[in-house]
Amino acid sequence: GAELLALDVDEVWNVQGVRTSEREHAEAVEKVSDKTLTPTPAAVVEAMKPFLKANLVSAKLMAAALERALDGPRWEILEALLQKGVVVSLATCPLLLPTLIEHHQFQLIAKLVLQLKDVSADALASILRACLPPASQHAAAAAALKRAADHRKALMHKCLEKAEATEAGSKKRRHASRLAAAVVLTTQGFTPAQLLLHTAIAARTDMLQTTAAVRTLPVEAVLQLLEYARKMTNLYAVRLPEDAPALCKKMGLPLPHARRVVEFAAQCIDPHFTRLAMLPSARGVVAALQQAVDKQVKTCTQLSPLMGSVEHLKTQRSLPTTQDATQATRYCIEMLTLS
Protein backbone atom coordinates (compact mmCIF):
# COMPACT_ATOMS: atom_id res chain seq x y z
CA GLY A 1 0.00 0.00 0.00
CA ALA A 2 2.81 2.41 0.88
CA GLU A 3 4.59 1.61 -2.39
CA LEU A 4 1.41 2.27 -4.38
CA LEU A 5 0.87 5.61 -2.62
CA ALA A 6 4.46 6.65 -3.36
CA LEU A 7 3.96 5.73 -7.01
CA ASP A 8 0.82 7.85 -7.25
CA VAL A 9 2.52 10.89 -5.72
CA ASP A 10 5.67 10.53 -7.85
CA GLU A 11 3.85 10.24 -11.19
CA VAL A 12 1.74 12.53 -13.35
CA TRP A 13 -0.76 11.28 -15.94
CA ASN A 14 -2.05 13.14 -18.97
CA VAL A 15 -5.44 12.69 -20.60
CA GLN A 16 -4.13 9.99 -22.95
CA GLY A 17 -2.81 7.93 -20.02
CA VAL A 18 0.87 8.67 -20.71
CA ARG A 19 2.87 8.55 -17.49
CA THR A 20 5.88 10.62 -16.47
CA SER A 21 7.57 11.35 -13.17
CA GLU A 22 7.66 14.68 -11.34
CA ARG A 23 11.45 14.37 -11.34
CA GLU A 24 11.51 14.26 -15.14
CA HIS A 25 9.29 17.32 -15.28
CA ALA A 26 11.49 19.20 -12.81
CA GLU A 27 14.57 18.35 -14.86
CA ALA A 28 12.86 19.61 -18.01
CA VAL A 29 11.86 22.89 -16.32
CA GLU A 30 15.46 23.42 -15.16
CA LYS A 31 16.82 22.61 -18.60
CA VAL A 32 14.42 24.92 -20.43
CA SER A 33 15.15 27.76 -17.98
CA ASP A 34 18.96 27.39 -18.11
CA LYS A 35 20.40 29.25 -21.10
CA THR A 36 23.69 27.36 -20.82
CA LEU A 37 21.89 24.03 -21.32
CA THR A 38 19.52 25.31 -24.02
CA PRO A 39 21.27 28.26 -25.67
CA THR A 40 19.09 28.31 -28.79
CA PRO A 41 15.34 28.15 -29.53
CA ALA A 42 15.90 24.80 -31.23
CA ALA A 43 17.47 23.44 -28.03
CA VAL A 44 14.47 24.60 -25.97
CA VAL A 45 12.03 22.91 -28.35
CA GLU A 46 14.16 19.74 -28.34
CA ALA A 47 14.11 19.64 -24.52
CA MET A 48 10.31 19.87 -24.55
CA LYS A 49 9.70 17.38 -27.37
CA PRO A 50 8.98 14.33 -25.16
CA PHE A 51 6.35 16.29 -23.22
CA LEU A 52 4.85 17.97 -26.30
CA LYS A 53 4.62 14.61 -28.06
CA ALA A 54 2.80 13.10 -25.10
CA ASN A 55 0.61 16.22 -24.77
CA LEU A 56 1.83 16.50 -21.20
CA VAL A 57 3.10 19.98 -20.35
CA SER A 58 2.80 21.21 -16.77
CA ALA A 59 2.08 24.84 -15.88
CA LYS A 60 5.68 25.24 -14.62
CA LEU A 61 7.16 23.85 -17.82
CA MET A 62 4.86 25.99 -19.92
CA ALA A 63 5.76 29.13 -17.94
CA ALA A 64 9.49 28.39 -18.32
CA ALA A 65 9.16 27.88 -22.08
CA LEU A 66 7.09 31.03 -22.57
CA GLU A 67 9.59 33.08 -20.56
CA ARG A 68 12.36 31.83 -22.86
CA ALA A 69 10.19 32.62 -25.88
CA LEU A 70 9.77 36.22 -24.73
CA ASP A 71 13.47 36.56 -23.97
CA GLY A 72 14.82 38.08 -27.14
CA PRO A 73 12.09 37.41 -28.21
CA ARG A 74 12.40 33.92 -29.76
CA TRP A 75 9.23 33.37 -31.72
CA GLU A 76 10.31 29.88 -32.85
CA ILE A 77 9.66 28.56 -29.35
CA LEU A 78 6.18 30.02 -29.25
CA GLU A 79 5.48 28.70 -32.75
CA ALA A 80 6.31 25.18 -31.56
CA LEU A 81 4.03 25.50 -28.53
CA LEU A 82 1.17 26.90 -30.59
CA GLN A 83 1.58 24.18 -33.19
CA LYS A 84 1.02 21.58 -30.46
CA GLY A 85 -2.01 23.45 -29.12
CA VAL A 86 -0.84 23.55 -25.50
CA VAL A 87 -1.15 27.31 -24.87
CA VAL A 88 -4.73 27.41 -23.60
CA SER A 89 -4.52 30.11 -20.93
CA LEU A 90 -2.86 33.52 -20.59
CA ALA A 91 -2.58 33.03 -16.83
CA THR A 92 0.56 30.90 -17.32
CA CYS A 93 2.41 33.89 -18.76
CA PRO A 94 0.67 37.28 -18.26
CA LEU A 95 3.26 39.06 -20.42
CA LEU A 96 2.63 36.87 -23.47
CA LEU A 97 -0.19 38.86 -25.11
CA PRO A 98 1.23 42.35 -24.32
CA THR A 99 4.58 41.29 -25.83
CA LEU A 100 2.95 39.92 -28.98
CA ILE A 101 0.98 43.15 -29.38
CA GLU A 102 4.02 45.31 -28.73
CA HIS A 103 5.91 43.52 -31.51
CA HIS A 104 2.85 43.45 -33.82
CA GLN A 105 2.93 39.64 -34.08
CA PHE A 106 -0.59 39.43 -35.47
CA GLN A 107 -0.20 35.98 -37.04
CA LEU A 108 0.88 34.52 -33.70
CA ILE A 109 -1.99 36.33 -31.97
CA ALA A 110 -4.41 34.67 -34.42
CA LYS A 111 -3.00 31.22 -33.62
CA LEU A 112 -3.13 32.01 -29.91
CA VAL A 113 -6.78 33.11 -30.02
CA LEU A 114 -7.77 29.84 -31.70
CA GLN A 115 -6.39 27.93 -28.69
CA LEU A 116 -7.33 30.05 -25.69
CA LYS A 117 -10.22 28.61 -23.70
CA ASP A 118 -11.23 32.01 -22.35
CA VAL A 119 -10.21 35.60 -23.11
CA SER A 120 -10.62 38.23 -20.38
CA ALA A 121 -12.09 41.67 -20.96
CA ASP A 122 -8.66 43.29 -20.63
CA ALA A 123 -7.12 40.88 -23.12
CA LEU A 124 -9.94 41.40 -25.63
CA ALA A 125 -9.67 45.17 -25.28
CA SER A 126 -5.93 44.96 -25.92
CA ILE A 127 -6.46 42.88 -29.08
CA LEU A 128 -9.15 45.28 -30.35
CA ARG A 129 -6.90 48.31 -29.78
CA ALA A 130 -4.09 46.56 -31.63
CA CYS A 131 -6.43 45.90 -34.58
CA LEU A 132 -7.74 49.49 -34.56
CA PRO A 133 -4.81 51.72 -33.59
CA PRO A 134 -5.45 55.47 -33.30
CA ALA A 135 -4.22 57.72 -36.09
CA SER A 136 -1.15 58.71 -34.05
CA GLN A 137 -0.01 55.06 -33.90
CA HIS A 138 -1.23 53.85 -37.27
CA ALA A 139 2.05 54.47 -39.10
CA ALA A 140 3.96 52.20 -36.69
CA ALA A 141 1.45 49.39 -37.09
CA ALA A 142 0.79 49.83 -40.83
CA ALA A 143 3.60 47.53 -41.97
CA ALA A 144 2.58 44.78 -39.54
CA LEU A 145 -1.08 45.10 -40.58
CA LYS A 146 -0.07 44.73 -44.21
CA ARG A 147 2.08 41.65 -43.45
CA ALA A 148 -0.82 39.98 -41.66
CA ALA A 149 -3.15 40.82 -44.57
CA ASP A 150 -0.62 39.50 -47.11
CA HIS A 151 -0.33 36.26 -45.10
CA ARG A 152 -4.08 35.73 -45.27
CA LYS A 153 -4.15 36.53 -48.99
CA ALA A 154 -1.35 34.00 -49.57
CA LEU A 155 -3.44 31.36 -47.79
CA MET A 156 -6.42 32.38 -49.93
CA HIS A 157 -4.44 31.75 -53.14
CA LYS A 158 -3.21 28.46 -51.71
CA CYS A 159 -6.81 27.35 -51.10
CA LEU A 160 -7.81 28.33 -54.65
CA GLU A 161 -4.88 26.43 -56.16
CA LYS A 162 -5.70 23.34 -54.08
CA ALA A 163 -9.35 23.44 -55.17
CA GLU A 164 -8.37 23.73 -58.84
CA ALA A 165 -5.87 20.86 -58.54
CA THR A 166 -8.44 18.48 -57.01
CA GLU A 167 -10.35 16.08 -59.27
CA ALA A 168 -13.49 17.72 -60.63
CA GLY A 169 -16.78 16.39 -59.22
CA SER A 170 -15.13 14.55 -56.35
CA LYS A 171 -16.01 14.95 -52.69
CA LYS A 172 -12.55 16.40 -52.02
CA ARG A 173 -13.14 18.98 -54.77
CA ARG A 174 -16.42 20.09 -53.21
CA HIS A 175 -14.82 20.41 -49.78
CA ALA A 176 -11.81 22.28 -51.16
CA SER A 177 -14.10 24.60 -53.10
CA ARG A 178 -16.17 25.37 -50.00
CA LEU A 179 -13.00 26.11 -48.04
CA ALA A 180 -11.65 28.35 -50.79
CA ALA A 181 -14.96 30.22 -51.07
CA ALA A 182 -15.09 30.84 -47.32
CA VAL A 183 -11.52 32.21 -47.26
CA VAL A 184 -12.04 34.34 -50.38
CA LEU A 185 -15.31 35.85 -49.13
CA THR A 186 -13.78 36.77 -45.77
CA THR A 187 -10.59 38.21 -47.30
CA GLN A 188 -11.50 40.19 -50.39
CA GLY A 189 -13.10 43.55 -49.71
CA PHE A 190 -11.76 43.75 -46.13
CA THR A 191 -9.12 46.22 -45.02
CA PRO A 192 -6.03 44.90 -43.18
CA ALA A 193 -7.50 46.12 -39.88
CA GLN A 194 -10.83 44.39 -40.60
CA LEU A 195 -9.02 41.14 -41.40
CA LEU A 196 -7.50 41.27 -37.92
CA LEU A 197 -10.96 41.82 -36.43
CA HIS A 198 -11.80 38.27 -37.56
CA THR A 199 -9.35 37.19 -34.86
CA ALA A 200 -10.51 39.58 -32.15
CA ILE A 201 -14.23 38.93 -32.49
CA ALA A 202 -13.74 35.17 -32.77
CA ALA A 203 -12.08 35.14 -29.32
CA ARG A 204 -13.92 33.08 -26.68
CA THR A 205 -15.46 35.66 -24.35
CA ASP A 206 -18.82 35.92 -22.65
CA MET A 207 -21.20 38.85 -23.04
CA LEU A 208 -20.10 40.63 -19.86
CA GLN A 209 -16.42 40.46 -20.82
CA THR A 210 -17.15 41.68 -24.34
CA THR A 211 -19.22 44.63 -23.09
CA ALA A 212 -16.53 45.56 -20.57
CA ALA A 213 -13.87 45.44 -23.29
CA VAL A 214 -15.84 47.52 -25.80
CA ARG A 215 -16.75 50.09 -23.12
CA THR A 216 -13.06 51.12 -22.92
CA LEU A 217 -12.79 51.88 -26.66
CA PRO A 218 -13.18 55.34 -28.23
CA VAL A 219 -16.30 55.88 -30.29
CA GLU A 220 -14.24 56.07 -33.51
CA ALA A 221 -13.09 52.48 -32.92
CA VAL A 222 -16.67 51.42 -32.15
CA LEU A 223 -17.81 52.79 -35.53
CA GLN A 224 -15.15 50.68 -37.23
CA LEU A 225 -16.38 47.61 -35.34
CA LEU A 226 -19.96 48.29 -36.43
CA GLU A 227 -18.86 48.66 -40.05
CA TYR A 228 -17.08 45.29 -39.78
CA ALA A 229 -20.23 43.74 -38.28
CA ARG A 230 -22.27 45.11 -41.19
CA LYS A 231 -19.97 43.50 -43.75
CA MET A 232 -19.96 40.15 -42.01
CA THR A 233 -23.72 40.13 -41.43
CA ASN A 234 -24.32 40.84 -45.12
CA LEU A 235 -22.01 37.97 -46.07
CA TYR A 236 -23.70 35.50 -43.74
CA ALA A 237 -27.16 36.56 -44.97
CA VAL A 238 -26.42 35.97 -48.64
CA ARG A 239 -23.23 34.09 -49.46
CA LEU A 240 -21.16 32.86 -46.50
CA PRO A 241 -22.01 29.31 -45.30
CA GLU A 242 -22.77 28.70 -41.63
CA ASP A 243 -19.78 26.38 -41.26
CA ALA A 244 -17.31 28.97 -42.61
CA PRO A 245 -15.61 29.39 -39.18
CA ALA A 246 -14.94 25.65 -38.96
CA LEU A 247 -13.58 25.62 -42.52
CA CYS A 248 -11.31 28.62 -41.92
CA LYS A 249 -10.07 27.17 -38.63
CA LYS A 250 -8.48 24.30 -40.57
CA MET A 251 -6.26 26.90 -42.23
CA GLY A 252 -5.43 28.53 -38.90
CA LEU A 253 -7.69 31.49 -39.65
CA PRO A 254 -10.06 32.58 -36.86
CA LEU A 255 -13.54 33.64 -37.99
CA PRO A 256 -16.56 34.55 -35.84
CA HIS A 257 -19.88 32.78 -36.24
CA ALA A 258 -22.90 34.71 -37.55
CA ARG A 259 -24.53 34.78 -34.11
CA ARG A 260 -21.31 36.04 -32.53
CA VAL A 261 -21.12 38.89 -35.06
CA VAL A 262 -24.66 40.08 -34.34
CA GLU A 263 -24.22 39.76 -30.57
CA PHE A 264 -20.93 41.64 -30.76
CA ALA A 265 -22.60 44.48 -32.67
CA ALA A 266 -25.28 44.73 -29.97
CA GLN A 267 -22.61 44.80 -27.27
CA CYS A 268 -20.84 47.61 -29.13
CA ILE A 269 -23.99 49.72 -29.30
CA ASP A 270 -25.15 49.15 -25.72
CA PRO A 271 -22.35 50.92 -23.76
CA HIS A 272 -21.95 53.67 -26.39
CA PHE A 273 -25.64 54.23 -27.20
CA THR A 274 -25.83 57.85 -26.05
CA ARG A 275 -22.70 58.93 -27.91
CA LEU A 276 -23.73 57.06 -31.06
CA ALA A 277 -27.18 58.67 -30.97
CA MET A 278 -25.66 62.16 -30.73
CA LEU A 279 -22.95 61.63 -33.36
CA PRO A 280 -24.12 62.47 -36.92
CA SER A 281 -21.45 60.27 -38.52
CA ALA A 282 -22.75 57.25 -36.60
CA ARG A 283 -26.26 57.36 -38.04
CA GLY A 284 -25.30 56.02 -41.45
CA VAL A 285 -23.22 53.19 -39.97
CA VAL A 286 -25.95 52.10 -37.56
CA ALA A 287 -28.64 52.34 -40.28
CA ALA A 288 -26.54 50.20 -42.65
CA LEU A 289 -26.00 47.63 -39.89
CA GLN A 290 -29.74 47.50 -39.22
CA GLN A 291 -30.42 46.82 -42.90
CA ALA A 292 -27.88 43.99 -42.87
CA VAL A 293 -29.47 42.45 -39.77
CA ASP A 294 -32.94 42.80 -41.31
CA LYS A 295 -31.70 40.94 -44.40
CA GLN A 296 -30.35 38.14 -42.20
CA VAL A 297 -33.64 37.89 -40.29
CA LYS A 298 -35.62 37.83 -43.54
CA THR A 299 -33.46 35.03 -44.93
CA CYS A 300 -33.81 32.95 -41.77
CA THR A 301 -37.57 33.58 -41.63
CA GLN A 302 -38.00 32.30 -45.18
CA LEU A 303 -36.01 29.14 -44.40
CA SER A 304 -37.59 28.33 -41.03
CA PRO A 305 -40.69 26.53 -42.44
CA LEU A 306 -38.38 23.95 -44.06
CA MET A 307 -37.21 22.84 -40.61
CA GLY A 308 -35.49 19.44 -40.74
CA SER A 309 -35.47 19.17 -44.55
CA VAL A 310 -32.58 21.66 -44.80
CA GLU A 311 -30.45 19.40 -42.60
CA HIS A 312 -31.32 16.39 -44.77
CA LEU A 313 -30.35 18.22 -47.94
CA LYS A 314 -27.06 19.37 -46.42
CA THR A 315 -26.03 15.94 -45.10
CA GLN A 316 -27.66 13.93 -47.94
CA ARG A 317 -29.46 11.66 -45.50
CA SER A 318 -32.39 9.48 -46.47
CA LEU A 319 -35.90 10.82 -45.96
CA PRO A 320 -37.69 9.86 -42.72
CA THR A 321 -40.74 7.64 -42.55
CA THR A 322 -44.07 9.40 -42.13
CA GLN A 323 -44.44 8.01 -38.60
CA ASP A 324 -40.96 9.16 -37.52
CA ALA A 325 -41.40 12.57 -39.09
CA THR A 326 -44.80 13.10 -37.43
CA GLN A 327 -43.48 12.15 -34.01
CA ALA A 328 -40.38 14.36 -34.37
CA THR A 329 -42.48 17.39 -35.50
CA ARG A 330 -39.36 18.73 -37.27
CA TYR A 331 -40.42 18.24 -40.88
CA CYS A 332 -42.46 20.32 -43.29
CA ILE A 333 -45.63 19.15 -45.08
CA GLU A 334 -43.72 18.72 -48.36
CA MET A 335 -41.29 16.25 -46.77
CA LEU A 336 -44.10 14.24 -45.17
CA THR A 337 -45.73 13.97 -48.60
CA LEU A 338 -42.47 12.82 -50.24
CA SER A 339 -41.93 10.15 -47.60
Buried (B, 14 or more C-beta within 10 A) or exposed (E): EEEEEEEEEEEBEBEEEBEBEEEBBEEBBEBBBEEEEBEEBEBBBEBBEEBBEBEBBBEBBBBBBBBBBBEEBBBBBBBBBBEBEBBEBBEBBEEBBBBBBEEBBBBBBBBBBBBBEBBBBBBBBBBBBBBBBEEEEEEEBBEBBEBBBEBBBEBBEEBBEBBEEBEEEEEEBEBBBBBBBBBBBBBEEBBBBBBBBBBBBBBBBEEEBBBBBBBBBEBEBBBBBBBBBBBBBBBBBEEBBEBBBEBBBEBBBBBBBBEBBBBBBBBBBBBBEEEBEEBEEBEEBBEBBEEBBEBBEEEEEEEEEBBBBEEBEEEEEEBBEBEEBEEEEEBBEEBBEEB
